[in-house]
Amino acid sequence: MQFEIIGQITDIEIIAVDNTIRDLEKINRLYGKGRWRKLKGIAVVMTADYTGKAELHWYESHGIGRRGIKIKRFI
């Protein structure tokens, strides 16, 4: 699903760090090795048929940045 984040992501929480991430091997292979964290937050998103708040999940590592941002659910 294509979407655009409008504004800032708020209410950011850490879900998992390093070995507690299920897809750690895949993330290291796709994006490079790093100290990965899985995070979630709330943001206003715009899709083809919806504009409003959604819960987002993504992976983040220092020096690499945010990767794999996806909409988990609409609020």
C-alpha positions in Angstrom: 0.0 0.0 0.0 1.4 3.4 -1.0 1.1 6.1 1.6 2.5 9.4 2.6 3.2 10.5 6.2 1.9 14.0 6.8 3.6 15.8 9.7 5.5 14.1 12.5 5.3 10.7 14.1 4.2 10.9 17.7 3.8 8.6 20.7 6.9 6.6 19.6 7.5 3.4 21.6 10.2 0.7 21.3 8.7 -2.7 20.7 11.9 -4.8 20.4 15.7 -4.4 20.3 18.4 -6.6 18.5 17.9 -10.3 19.3 14.2 -9.9 20.3 13.4 -8.9 16.7 12.1 -11.9 14.8 13.3 -10.8 11.4 16.7 -9.6 12.4 18.6 -11.8 9.9 16.4 -10.5 7.1 16.9 -6.8 8.2 20.7 -7.2 8.4 20.7 -8.7 4.9 18.5 -6.0 3.4 19.6 -2.9 5.1 23.0 -3.7 6.6 24.3 -4.6 10.1 23.5 -2.3 12.9 21.8 -2.1 16.4 18.3 -2.4 15.1 15.2 -1.4 17.1 11.5 -2.0 16.1 9.4 0.9 16.9 5.7 2.0 16.7 4.1 5.4 16.6 1.1 7.4 15.5 1.0 9.7 12.5 -1.4 11.2 10.0 -1.1 9.4 6.7 -2.6 9.9 3.3 -3.4 7.0 1.0 -5.4 6.8 -2.2 -8.7 6.4 -0.3 -8.0 7.5 3.3 -6.5 10.4 5.1 -6.3 10.2 8.9 -4.4 8.8 11.9 -2.7 5.4 11.7 -0.4 3.3 13.8 2.9 2.8 12.0 5.6 0.2 12.7 9.2 0.4 11.4 12.8 -0.6 12.0 15.5 1.9 12.9 19.3 1.9 13.4 21.8 4.6 14.2 23.6 5.7 11.0 21.1 3.8 8.8 17.8 5.5 9.7 14.2 4.3 9.4 13.4 1.4 7.2 10.4 -0.8 6.4 7.7 1.7 7.5 4.3 0.1 7.3 0.7 0.9 8.4 -0.3 -1.5 11.1 -3.9 -0.2 11.6 -6.0 2.9 11.1 -7.2 4.7 14.2 
